[in-house]
Amino acid sequence: MKTLQSTLLAASLFGALCAWQAPANAQTIPVIVKDTTSQYWQIVLAGARAAGKELHIKVPELGAQSEADISGQITALENAAAENPAAIVIAPTQYTALGAPITSVAQNIKVIGIDSAADTTAWTSFLSTNNVTGGKIAADTLAEGIKAKTGKAAGEVAIITSLPGVGSLDQRAKGFKEEIAAKYPDIKIIANRIADGQPTTGLNIMTDLMTAHPHLVGVFASNLIMIEGASQALSESGNKTMTLVGFDSDKNLVADIKSGVIYALIVQDPYRMGYEGVQIALKASKGEAVPKMIDTGVTAITAANLNTSRAQALLNPKI
């Protein structure tokens, strides 16, 4: 009887062992960004790459070629999950659409979020700029620039948002609006224009705003793509009294700060998001405790602080 029981127990244990499988790619952590062609996301990937090198793990660099390609990012997530990696790091392109796919993947794989939120509670950890705070800093900086150019923090301003339903962009607009309402009674937000994720649309919206609102004194363009288009439109217009504040940076936009076309850029720390995202993902995959939320910080860069060591570290990370 004992022999039979021992045999059955051994068979049961063997079955359990066969049912359990270690991750097929226990030393692989894919990083999925919104747009693999963008300077901002290249910096995120550079940080992730550096972490992978230090930790001796593979870090596949995945994503669509446009932030508007939501289905492309979902496909990248599904393909990454099919490889059964140790964990996945992802910056969701769209809040609602990525919620269910991330929740599904997280049932079997640790998922670390970076940059933008999604409609899910399945994150193991989430690293991001506090985008509401970033929007408030943008409002303060825009007001500062308007006062510097016109003598007082007053007049009509507008917001340009790249795409609808993007968590980080919605939070930036929220913070901007709240700060204007709370601190600047003489500044009126007269337009909140939503684009389609293309720089040319940002250019066209900026041109339309300046034409339709001749008393416009300031614009906040809340991501890299929109500030690229808006700065081009402002430069071509020859308008010297407009105060333009954007989010994120590249070399052309830094040149626009130097020339005075852009008053300020609100800069995140994308390198840190990629670097620490991979570090935390590896720890989580091993069952180690990790922080649920990490604020990676935000800095306003103007001509006045452009050459400081902190500004240069943010503007010129090693890619």
C-alpha angles and dihedrals in degrees: 000000000000089000091054092047091049091050092050091047092050090049091049092050091047091051091051091050091050091049091052115073127183115229110286089225103033090162096048126093114175117208114210117196132182098247123010092197098057123100091227094054092043087060090051089051091047090057091047091048092052091051091049091052093050093047094042094235134126116256111189111202110224140167145101126289094242134038087228092062097091095158089051091058092047089053090050090052093049092048092049092050091049088064089060097228126186090256141331130235116203140174103205115228095207130021101222102032096051096046099084096040091051092047090051095049092045091063088077107013132047109249122201117196124212135185102349134045127235134200094268141094093204098099115126087199135350127209118190149133111267090250095190088057089046090055091050091051089050090054093049091047093048090050089049091051094047090052091048092053102036105024097248141050095249142108143064121321137176141205125223116199122190102217138359121253099019108142098215094047093047089051092050091052090047093053091045093052094045093051094047091049093047101043113017113053092169094056114085125195102219100171140025106188122192119206136191100250096267124121092222089058089053089052092049093047092050091049091049092048093053091048097045095042110040091176094056110131103175145023132193113204105192104207142027097265095051096044089052091056095039094050091050091051092048093047092051092047094059090223108157100179100059118104112214123190123181141181122242127003150239133176094272092052091048087053088052090056089053092050093046098244090115119041096197146350121214102219129200128196103250093162089060091048092056096040098047092036091064093042092053092043091057092048091049092050088057092052095254120147114259133182114270093217133021124185107211095193140237134234133195111225121197135162087271096063100022095112098046117117093246093052092048092049090054096042098044110035118164109269 
